Amino acid sequence: MNVKLLPLMRFARAGRVTLLTAAREIEDSHLPVIKELVLSALEEEDASDREFCSSPCLAHTLPTSQR
């Protein structure tokens, strides 16, 4: 993830983000690229949050005598 996207990601997590451009056609501006970068970074961050930081504890599956 690009660290420079963090402020935009924080704003996006808090609510709506409005990006402005002077281009007549949005598709010809930088906005679609920024939008995709931010959405991808948010998706990547969400995916990493779903991963275990360490191995899950499976002690509850062991017989009581082995715990």
C-alpha positions as CSV (number, residue, x, y, z in Angstrom):
1,M,0.0,0.0,0.0
2,N,1.2,3.5,-0.8
3,V,1.6,5.5,2.4
4,K,0.6,8.7,0.6
5,L,-2.9,7.3,0.2
6,L,-3.4,7.0,4.0
7,P,-5.1,10.4,4.4
8,L,-7.6,9.7,1.6
9,M,-8.2,6.3,3.0
10,R,-9.0,7.7,6.5
11,F,-11.4,10.2,4.9
12,A,-13.0,7.5,2.9
13,R,-13.5,5.3,6.1
14,A,-15.1,8.3,7.8
15,G,-17.5,9.1,5.1
16,R,-17.8,10.4,1.5
17,V,-14.8,11.9,-0.2
18,T,-15.2,14.4,-3.0
19,L,-12.4,14.7,-5.5
20,L,-12.3,17.8,-7.7
21,T,-10.8,18.3,-11.2
22,A,-10.7,21.1,-13.7
23,A,-10.9,18.6,-16.6
24,R,-14.1,18.8,-18.7
25,E,-14.3,15.0,-19.0
26,I,-13.7,13.1,-15.7
27,E,-12.4,10.1,-17.7
28,D,-9.5,12.3,-19.0
29,S,-8.5,13.5,-15.5
30,H,-6.5,11.9,-12.7
31,L,-9.7,11.1,-10.7
32,P,-10.4,7.6,-12.0
33,V,-6.8,6.6,-11.2
34,I,-7.0,8.0,-7.7
35,K,-10.4,6.4,-7.1
36,E,-9.1,3.0,-8.1
37,L,-5.9,3.3,-6.0
38,V,-7.8,4.3,-2.9
39,L,-10.5,1.6,-3.4
40,S,-7.8,-1.0,-4.0
41,A,-5.8,0.1,-0.9
42,L,-8.9,-0.1,1.2
43,E,-9.7,-3.5,-0.1
44,E,-6.1,-4.7,0.6
45,E,-6.3,-3.3,4.1
46,D,-9.6,-5.1,4.7
47,A,-8.2,-8.3,3.5
48,S,-5.1,-8.1,5.7
49,D,-7.4,-7.4,8.7
50,R,-9.1,-10.7,8.1
51,E,-5.9,-12.7,8.3
52,F,-4.6,-14.1,11.6
53,C,-1.6,-12.3,13.0
54,S,-0.5,-15.5,14.5
55,S,-1.5,-19.1,14.4
56,P,-5.0,-19.6,15.8
57,C,-5.1,-21.3,19.2
58,L,-6.5,-24.8,18.8
59,A,-6.2,-25.7,22.5
60,H,-10.0,-26.0,22.8
61,T,-9.8,-29.0,20.4
62,L,-7.4,-31.0,22.6
63,P,-8.7,-33.4,25.2
64,T,-8.7,-31.8,28.7
65,S,-5.8,-34.0,29.8
66,Q,-3.5,-32.5,27.1
67,R,-4.2,-28.8,27.8
